């Protein structure tokens, strides 16, 4: 597989994961505060941020989205 095609496919997958989380929330399939929504957002934005870093482009918005999505997964849960 050509490296440019692999990057294009990876960026498509990353954007698709973010879109699935957004559409799931809008259609009330996924709660926006659920672990599933945060995992989809975190993985999708991490893929995009990594690709942007490899291509020497600013991917700061992707890293910020990744951190915002991962934080709820790592914070302590009240008992």
Residue pairs with C-beta under 8 A, 6 or more apart in sequence:
7 51
7 54
7 55
10 47
10 51
11 47
11 48
11 51
13 44
13 47
14 43
14 44
14 45
14 46
14 47
14 48
14 51
15 44
15 48
16 44
17 40
17 41
17 43
17 44
17 47
18 40
18 41
18 44
18 45
18 48
18 65
19 44
20 40
21 30
21 36
21 37
21 40
21 41
21 44
23 29
24 30
24 36
24 37
24 40
25 31
25 32
25 37
30 36
30 37
30 40
31 37
33 72
35 72
35 73
38 69
38 70
38 72
38 73
39 69
39 73
41 65
41 66
41 68
41 69
42 66
42 69
42 70
42 73
45 62
45 63
45 65
45 66
45 69
46 62
46 66
48 59
48 62
49 59
49 62
49 63
49 65
49 66
50 59
51 59
52 58
52 59
52 62
53 59
